[in-house]
Amino acid sequence: MDTKDKILRQVRTKYGGGTRRLSVDKNFKSEDLLKKATDLFFPGGMSPKGPLEYFTRGLLDYKSHKCEFDVTVSEMYDSSALTTLRFYLS
């Protein structure tokens, strides 16, 4: 989220963002997905935008709503009825 105007902005691949496709166990919880995304986009605690400690992180669902941390991937499939889940690291 851009802190100046409070708008979510996509980070392009050449700036350390982009889309990744992962397969995870259905018992994974949102907090596990957040950790995995953090490891991908902040390898060694660093990204092209700066060190991890400069950022407040969260995980958003396909509707840009915050994900509950105790919900499993299986429960998210059931509640959304989607064939592929998409999440966003914010």
Secondary structure, 3 states (H helix, E strand, C coil): CECCCCECCCCCHHHCCCCCCCCCCCCCEHHHHHHHHHHHHCHHHEECCEEHHHCCCCEECCCCCECCCCCEHHHHHHHHCCCCCCCEEC
